[in-house]
Amino acid sequence: MVRNWPYLLSYILVFYLLLTLLQSPASCSQNGGEFQVGQSLFANSIATSLLSPSSHFAFGFYPLPENNNLFLLSIWYAKIPDTIVWYANEGNPVSQGSKLTITANESLVLTDPQGTGIWNTADQFSGGGVVSYGFMNDSGNFALVSSRSSSVVVWQTFDHPTDTLLPSQVLGAGGEVDCRVSEANFTKGRFQLCMLHDGNLVLNTRDESTGFAYGAYYVSGTNDAANPETAGKELVYGVSGDMYILMKNGSRFDLVTLTKLKSTKDYYQRATLNYNGVLTWYYYPRSSKGDKRVGWSEIQSFPDNICMRIASYGGDLDSGACGYNNICSIGEDQKPICNCPPSYSLIDSHDMNGSCEPDFKPDICEKGGVKGEYRLIQLENTDWPFADYARLDPCTEEECKTSCLNDCFCSTIIFDGISSCWKNKLPLSNGRQDSEVARTAWLKVGNVKV
């Protein structure tokens, strides 16, 4: 008997672990997607989640790979690695020990380990009455229902999208989709997809502190002031994978090329506004069964060249596709790449699309300034079109360069190769480097680093 004691102990431990898992809130993943009033989900090492009936989606606390003690209350593809499609609490993760509870009167309530309320859905109710239960369905939508008999939805994630839209989801007038800051930072970034009340669907940049919307770099053109009935009503992501703007007269304006459509029976699909500002439609074979060697493939994306598009249509406010003093170019995958110019570095090393700061002391206007502290670096096919404060014309390139070196305001000059010279001052915005830019930039940098 003593000889078999280690084996008996192993069986007891396994039995205890199984019993603990079955009695924990993780067992709610067995109930066909329902989340009952009084139940809770916990953020811990065996973070609990609620599965949709066919186990396509999960709702609960997703552990962040970069920090095992942080969890994001979210919805993700249960059968696909690392693909989150919705998140709560404005994308802010919570620490281990946090809890989500569903109550009849307060709906979903997220609390920290000390029991302090962090986030809830009560203020976003579209219906009335009390909550009867929550339901995670196979379309990726989590809904709160007021009555089992009437099935009145009082709140649902489809009405409050984050950075992703899913088939069968509708974005009504005034609705918006916001990108995240980066791949690992889920808080709101600088780019928005908005269905405007005038009928237009637009992509625009925004001020991250106030949310103020800057000029659009994509406009659908589906508004008609002369004939409002032909204007856009809502953005529809069809169950078959097509996406279109439904017009008030019943017609449609297709966004996805119909010949590129994939069957939703054979492929999972999503449309995500990525942190680089590009709206992209993706598909993933259902038959892969979560094989990590299989990734998401692209169906379509727009705009084609955000570096050029945003600088041309976005207006002179905001920094453009990349941060201030940064330069946008298009990579081999046709996606934007942001790079700080020579002698500049990212302010936040974790935000590759963010703003850059000089590694040297910038020239300032003061008496006794020492000449010769600065030099010019040539950047072909480069422009910052909205940082101009002076123009010299006619002017040779050498005269342009000399003028900048002798001007304490000047940080960059742009020469058109003929006779026009533009002087720029910091901060530089809407930087772009592209073969279509038929200009040469000369960047003024210091000989002595900070």
C-alpha positions as CSV (number, residue, x, y, z in Angstrom):
1,M,0.0,0.0,0.0
2,V,2.8,2.4,0.9
3,R,4.6,1.5,-2.4
4,N,1.5,2.7,-4.4
5,W,1.1,5.9,-2.4
6,P,2.7,8.2,-5.0
7,Y,0.4,6.9,-7.7
8,L,-2.6,7.4,-5.4
9,L,-1.5,10.9,-4.6
10,S,-1.3,11.7,-8.3
11,Y,-4.8,10.4,-8.9
12,I,-6.1,12.5,-6.0
13,L,-4.4,15.7,-7.3
14,V,-5.8,15.1,-10.9
15,F,-9.3,14.5,-9.4
16,Y,-9.1,17.6,-7.3
17,L,-8.0,19.7,-10.3
18,L,-10.8,18.4,-12.5
19,L,-13.3,19.1,-9.7
20,T,-12.0,22.6,-9.2
21,L,-12.3,23.4,-12.9
22,L,-15.8,22.0,-13.1
23,Q,-16.9,24.0,-10.1
24,S,-15.2,27.2,-11.2
25,P,-17.0,29.8,-13.4
26,A,-15.2,28.2,-16.4
27,S,-18.0,25.7,-16.4
28,C,-20.2,28.5,-17.9
29,S,-18.5,27.7,-21.2
30,Q,-20.5,24.5,-21.2
31,N,-23.9,26.2,-21.1
32,G,-24.3,27.0,-24.8
33,G,-23.2,30.6,-24.6
34,E,-25.4,31.8,-21.7
35,F,-24.1,33.9,-18.9
36,Q,-26.6,33.9,-16.0
37,V,-27.4,36.7,-13.6
38,G,-25.3,36.2,-10.5
39,Q,-22.5,34.4,-12.3
40,S,-18.9,35.8,-12.6
41,L,-15.9,35.5,-14.7
42,F,-12.4,35.8,-13.1
43,A,-9.1,37.1,-14.3
44,N,-6.5,34.6,-13.0
45,S,-4.1,32.0,-14.2
46,I,-7.0,29.9,-15.5
47,A,-8.9,32.9,-16.7
48,T,-12.5,31.9,-17.3
49,S,-14.4,32.5,-20.5
50,L,-17.8,32.0,-22.1
51,L,-17.9,30.0,-25.3
52,S,-20.5,30.5,-28.1
53,P,-22.7,27.5,-28.8
54,S,-20.4,26.2,-31.6
55,S,-17.2,27.4,-29.8
56,H,-16.4,29.9,-32.6
57,F,-16.0,32.8,-30.2
58,A,-15.1,33.3,-26.5
59,F,-16.0,36.1,-24.1
60,G,-14.0,36.7,-21.0
61,F,-10.6,37.7,-19.7
62,Y,-7.8,37.2,-22.3
63,P,-4.3,37.0,-20.8
64,L,-1.9,39.4,-22.5
65,P,1.2,37.6,-23.8
66,E,3.5,40.4,-22.7
67,N,2.4,40.3,-19.1
68,N,0.8,37.2,-17.5
69,N,-0.7,39.4,-14.7
70,L,-2.7,41.5,-17.1
71,F,-6.0,40.5,-18.7
72,L,-8.2,42.2,-21.3
73,L,-12.0,41.8,-21.0
74,S,-12.7,40.9,-24.6
75,I,-14.1,38.7,-27.3
76,W,-11.8,36.5,-29.4
77,Y,-11.8,33.7,-31.9
78,A,-11.7,30.6,-29.8
79,K,-10.2,28.4,-32.6
80,I,-7.7,31.0,-33.9
81,P,-4.6,32.1,-32.0
82,D,-4.4,35.7,-30.8
83,T,-7.3,37.3,-32.7
84,I,-9.3,39.7,-30.5
85,V,-12.3,41.3,-32.1
86,W,-13.8,43.4,-29.3
87,Y,-12.7,44.7,-26.0
88,A,-14.1,46.5,-23.0
89,N,-12.9,49.3,-20.6
90,E,-11.6,51.4,-23.6
91,G,-9.0,48.8,-24.2
92,N,-7.3,49.1,-20.8
93,P,-6.3,45.7,-19.3
94,V,-7.0,44.7,-15.7
95,S,-4.8,43.0,-13.1
96,Q,-5.1,39.4,-11.9
97,G,-8.0,39.0,-9.5
98,S,-10.4,41.3,-11.3
99,K,-13.9,40.0,-11.8
100,L,-16.8,40.5,-14.2
101,T,-20.3,39.9,-12.8
102,I,-23.7,40.0,-14.5
103,T,-26.5,41.6,-12.3
104,A,-30.2,42.2,-13.0
105,N,-30.1,46.0,-12.5
106,E,-26.5,47.0,-13.2
107,S,-25.9,44.7,-16.2
108,L,-22.2,43.8,-16.7
109,V,-20.0,45.1,-13.9
110,L,-16.2,44.9,-14.0
111,T,-14.4,45.3,-10.7
112,D,-10.7,45.3,-9.7
113,P,-9.2,42.9,-7.1
114,Q,-10.3,45.2,-4.3
115,G,-13.9,45.2,-5.6
116,T,-13.9,48.8,-7.0
117,G,-16.0,49.3,-10.1
118,I,-14.0,49.9,-13.3
119,W,-16.5,49.6,-16.1
120,N,-20.1,48.7,-16.7
121,T,-22.7,48.6,-19.4
122,A,-25.6,50.3,-17.5
123,D,-25.1,53.7,-19.1
124,Q,-25.2,52.3,-22.6
125,F,-28.6,50.5,-22.4
126,S,-30.7,50.9,-25.5
127,G,-33.8,49.2,-24.1
128,G,-35.2,49.1,-20.6
129,G,-36.1,46.9,-17.6
130,V,-33.7,44.5,-16.0
131,V,-31.2,42.0,-17.4
132,S,-32.3,38.4,-17.5
133,Y,-29.1,36.8,-18.9
134,G,-26.2,37.4,-21.3
135,F,-25.6,35.4,-24.4
136,M,-22.4,34.9,-26.5
137,N,-23.5,33.8,-30.0
138,D,-21.7,32.3,-33.0
139,S,-21.6,35.6,-34.9
140,G,-19.2,37.1,-32.3
141,N,-21.9,39.3,-30.7
142,F,-22.4,39.3,-26.9
143,A,-25.8,40.5,-25.9
144,L,-27.7,41.3,-22.7
145,V,-31.3,40.2,-22.8
146,S,-34.0,41.7,-20.6
147,S,-36.5,38.8,-20.7
148,R,-36.2,35.2,-21.7
149,S,-39.8,35.3,-23.1
150,S,-39.5,38.4,-25.2
151,S,-35.7,38.2,-25.9
152,V,-35.4,42.1,-25.9
153,V,-31.7,43.0,-26.3
154,V,-30.9,45.9,-24.1
155,W,-27.1,46.0,-24.9
156,Q,-24.8,44.2,-27.3
157,T,-21.2,44.4,-28.4
158,F,-22.2,44.8,-32.0
159,D,-23.6,48.3,-31.1
160,H,-20.3,49.3,-29.5
161,P,-17.5,48.1,-31.9
162,T,-13.9,48.7,-31.1
163,D,-11.4,48.1,-34.0
164,T,-13.2,45.2,-35.8
165,L,-16.5,44.5,-37.6
166,L,-17.8,41.0,-38.2
167,P,-20.2,39.5,-40.7
168,S,-23.9,40.3,-39.8
169,Q,-22.8,43.5,-38.0
170,V,-24.3,46.9,-38.9
171,L,-22.8,50.3,-38.3
172,G,-25.6,52.9,-38.1
173,A,-25.4,56.7,-38.6
174,G,-23.0,58.2,-36.0
175,G,-21.3,54.9,-35.4
176,E,-17.6,54.6,-35.5
177,V,-14.7,52.1,-35.4
178,D,-11.5,53.1,-33.7
179,C,-8.1,51.6,-34.3
180,R,-5.9,50.6,-31.4
181,V,-2.6,52.4,-30.6
182,S,-0.4,49.4,-31.6
183,E,-0.5,45.6,-31.9
184,A,-0.1,45.2,-28.1
185,N,-1.8,48.4,-26.9
186,F,-5.6,48.2,-27.2
187,T,-6.5,51.8,-26.2
188,K,-7.9,54.1,-28.9
189,G,-5.4,55.1,-31.6
190,R,-5.4,58.0,-34.1
191,F,-7.6,56.6,-36.9
192,Q,-11.4,56.2,-37.2
193,L,-13.9,54.7,-39.5
194,C,-17.2,56.7,-39.2
195,M,-20.6,56.4,-40.7
196,L,-21.6,60.1,-40.8
197,H,-25.2,61.4,-40.5
198,D,-24.9,63.0,-43.9
199,G,-24.6,59.5,-45.5
200,N,-20.9,59.4,-46.1
201,L,-18.5,56.7,-44.8
202,V,-15.1,58.2,-43.9
203,L,-11.7,57.3,-42.6
204,N,-10.1,60.2,-40.7
205,T,-7.5,60.9,-38.1
206,R,-8.4,62.2,-34.6
207,D,-6.9,64.0,-31.7
208,E,-6.2,61.3,-29.1
209,S,-6.8,63.4,-26.0
210,T,-10.2,65.0,-27.0
211,G,-11.4,62.8,-29.9
212,F,-11.8,65.7,-32.2
213,A,-12.0,64.4,-35.8
214,Y,-9.6,65.9,-38.3
215,G,-10.0,65.8,-42.1
216,A,-10.9,62.6,-43.8
217,Y,-8.4,60.6,-46.0
218,Y,-11.2,58.5,-47.4
219,V,-14.7,59.6,-48.3
220,S,-17.3,57.2,-49.8
221,G,-19.2,60.1,-51.6
222,T,-22.6,58.6,-50.7
223,N,-24.2,61.8,-49.5
224,D,-26.5,63.8,-51.7
225,A,-27.6,67.1,-50.3
226,A,-29.9,67.8,-53.3
227,N,-31.6,64.4,-52.9
228,P,-31.3,63.0,-49.3
229,E,-33.2,59.8,-50.2
230,T,-30.2,58.7,-52.2
231,A,-27.8,59.2,-49.3
232,G,-26.2,56.5,-47.3
233,K,-28.2,55.1,-44.3
234,E,-25.9,52.5,-42.7
235,L,-22.8,50.3,-43.2
236,V,-23.7,46.6,-43.5
237,Y,-21.4,43.7,-43.2
238,G,-23.4,41.0,-44.8
239,V,-23.6,37.4,-43.5
240,S,-22.1,36.3,-46.9
241,G,-19.0,38.5,-46.3
242,D,-19.9,41.4,-48.5
243,M,-19.8,44.9,-47.1
244,Y,-21.8,47.8,-48.5
245,I,-23.4,51.1,-47.6
246,L,-27.2,50.7,-47.6
247,M,-28.8,53.7,-49.1
248,K,-32.0,55.2,-47.9
249,N,-33.8,54.3,-51.1
250,G,-32.8,50.6,-50.7
251,S,-29.9,50.6,-53.2
252,R,-26.3,49.7,-52.1
253,F,-22.8,51.0,-52.5
254,D,-20.4,48.0,-52.4
255,L,-17.1,48.4,-50.6
256,V,-15.7,44.9,-51.1
257,T,-15.1,43.8,-54.7
258,L,-17.7,41.1,-55.2
259,T,-15.3,38.9,-57.2
260,K,-13.0,38.8,-54.1
261,L,-15.6,37.5,-51.8
262,K,-15.0,34.3,-49.8
263,S,-17.7,31.9,-48.5
264,T,-18.4,32.5,-44.8
265,K,-19.3,28.8,-44.6
266,D,-15.7,27.9,-45.4
267,Y,-13.9,30.9,-43.9
268,Y,-13.9,33.1,-40.8
269,Q,-13.9,36.7,-41.8
270,R,-13.4,40.1,-40.2
271,A,-12.8,43.8,-41.2
272,T,-10.3,45.6,-39.0
273,L,-9.2,49.2,-38.9
274,N,-5.5,48.5,-38.2
275,Y,-3.3,50.8,-36.0
276,N,-1.6,52.0,-39.3
277,G,-4.9,53.5,-40.4
278,V,-5.6,51.0,-43.2
279,L,-9.0,49.2,-43.2
280,T,-8.5,45.6,-44.2
281,W,-10.8,42.6,-44.8
282,Y,-9.4,39.2,-43.8
283,Y,-10.3,35.5,-44.1
284,Y,-9.1,32.4,-42.3
285,P,-10.0,28.8,-43.3
286,R,-12.4,27.1,-40.9
287,S,-10.8,23.8,-41.8
288,S,-7.4,24.7,-40.3
289,K,-8.7,24.1,-36.8
290,G,-6.4,26.6,-35.1
291,D,-3.2,25.5,-36.9
292,K,-0.6,28.1,-35.8
293,R,1.1,27.8,-39.2
294,V,-2.0,29.2,-40.9
295,G,-2.5,32.9,-40.6
296,W,-5.1,35.5,-41.7
297,S,-5.1,36.3,-45.5
298,E,-6.1,39.6,-46.9
299,I,-9.2,40.0,-49.2
300,Q,-8.9,43.8,-49.7
301,S,-7.8,47.0,-48.1
302,F,-8.0,50.7,-48.5
303,P,-6.7,53.3,-49.0
304,D,-4.0,51.9,-51.4
305,N,-1.3,54.4,-50.4
306,I,-2.2,56.1,-47.1
307,C,1.1,58.0,-47.1
308,M,0.0,60.0,-50.2
309,R,-3.7,59.9,-49.6
310,I,-3.6,61.3,-46.1
311,A,-1.2,64.1,-47.1
312,S,-3.3,65.1,-50.1
313,Y,-6.8,64.9,-48.5
314,G,-6.4,64.9,-44.8
315,G,-5.7,68.6,-44.4
316,D,-3.0,70.5,-42.6
317,L,-4.0,69.6,-39.1
318,D,-2.6,66.6,-37.2
319,S,0.6,64.7,-38.0
320,G,-0.6,62.6,-40.9
321,A,-0.2,58.8,-41.4
322,C,2.8,58.8,-39.0
323,G,3.6,61.0,-36.1
324,Y,5.2,64.5,-36.1
325,N,8.7,64.6,-37.6
326,N,8.2,61.1,-39.0
327,I,8.2,59.9,-42.6
328,C,5.6,57.5,-44.1
329,S,6.5,55.2,-47.0
330,I,4.9,52.1,-48.5
331,G,6.5,48.7,-48.0
332,E,6.5,45.7,-50.2
333,D,3.2,44.5,-48.7
334,Q,1.7,47.8,-49.7
335,K,1.3,48.8,-46.0
336,P,2.6,52.0,-44.5
337,I,6.0,52.1,-42.8
338,C,7.0,54.9,-40.5
339,N,10.6,55.8,-40.0
340,C,12.2,58.7,-38.1
341,P,14.6,60.7,-40.3
342,P,18.3,60.7,-39.7
343,S,19.4,62.2,-36.3
344,Y,15.8,61.8,-35.0
345,S,14.4,59.0,-32.7
346,L,11.0,57.9,-31.6
347,I,9.6,59.6,-28.5
348,D,8.0,56.4,-27.5
349,S,10.1,53.4,-28.6
350,H,7.0,51.1,-28.4
351,D,5.0,53.2,-30.8
352,M,6.6,52.7,-34.2
353,N,4.0,55.0,-35.9
354,G,4.5,57.8,-33.3
355,S,6.3,61.1,-33.3
356,C,10.0,61.6,-33.5
357,E,12.3,64.0,-31.6
358,P,15.7,65.4,-32.6
359,D,18.8,63.7,-31.1
360,F,20.4,67.2,-31.1
361,K,19.6,70.6,-29.8
362,P,17.4,72.2,-32.4
363,D,18.4,75.6,-33.8
364,I,16.7,78.4,-31.8
365,C,16.6,82.1,-32.4
366,E,18.8,83.8,-29.8
367,K,21.6,86.4,-29.9
368,G,25.0,85.0,-30.2
369,G,23.9,81.8,-32.0
370,V,27.0,79.9,-33.2
371,K,27.0,79.3,-37.0
372,G,28.3,76.0,-38.3
373,E,26.6,74.0,-35.6
374,Y,24.2,72.6,-38.2
375,R,24.4,70.8,-41.5
376,L,21.9,69.5,-44.1
377,I,21.1,65.9,-44.9
378,Q,19.6,65.1,-48.3
379,L,16.4,63.0,-48.5
380,E,15.2,62.2,-52.0
381,N,11.5,62.0,-53.0
382,T,10.6,63.3,-49.6
383,D,8.2,66.1,-48.5
384,W,6.4,67.5,-45.5
385,P,3.8,69.5,-47.3
386,F,2.1,71.3,-44.4
387,A,5.1,72.7,-42.4
388,D,5.9,75.6,-44.8
389,Y,6.4,79.1,-43.5
390,A,8.3,80.7,-46.4
391,R,8.9,80.3,-50.1
392,L,11.8,81.4,-52.1
393,D,11.2,81.7,-55.9
394,P,13.2,82.0,-58.1
395,C,16.0,80.3,-56.1
396,T,18.8,77.8,-56.8
397,E,19.2,74.7,-54.6
398,E,22.5,76.1,-53.2
399,E,20.8,79.4,-52.4
400,C,17.9,77.5,-50.7
401,K,20.4,75.5,-48.6
402,T,22.4,78.5,-47.5
403,S,19.2,80.4,-46.6
404,C,18.1,77.6,-44.3
405,L,21.5,77.3,-42.5
406,N,21.4,81.0,-41.9
407,D,17.8,81.0,-40.6
408,C,17.2,79.9,-37.0
409,F,13.6,79.1,-37.7
410,C,14.4,76.7,-40.6
411,S,14.4,73.0,-39.8
412,T,14.0,71.6,-43.4
413,I,13.9,72.9,-46.9
414,I,12.0,71.4,-49.9
415,F,13.3,72.0,-53.4
416,D,11.3,71.2,-56.5
417,G,14.4,70.7,-58.7
418,I,13.7,73.8,-60.7
419,S,13.4,77.1,-59.0
420,S,11.1,76.8,-56.0
421,C,12.3,76.4,-52.4
422,W,10.0,76.0,-49.3
423,K,11.3,76.5,-45.8
424,N,9.8,74.3,-43.0
425,K,9.8,74.6,-39.3
426,L,9.2,72.1,-36.5
427,P,7.1,70.1,-35.9
428,L,7.0,68.6,-39.3
429,S,3.7,67.0,-40.3
430,N,2.4,64.6,-42.9
431,G,5.9,63.4,-43.9
432,R,5.9,61.1,-46.9
433,Q,8.6,59.5,-49.0
434,D,7.4,58.1,-52.4
435,S,8.5,57.9,-56.0
436,E,5.5,60.1,-56.8
437,V,7.1,62.9,-54.7
438,A,9.2,64.8,-57.2
439,R,11.0,66.9,-54.6
440,T,14.1,66.8,-52.5
441,A,14.2,67.5,-48.8
442,W,17.2,68.8,-47.0
443,L,17.0,68.1,-43.2
444,K,18.8,70.5,-40.9
445,V,20.5,68.5,-38.1
446,G,23.0,69.4,-35.4
447,N,26.6,68.4,-35.3
448,V,26.4,67.9,-31.5
449,K,24.0,65.4,-30.0
450,V,21.9,66.3,-27.0
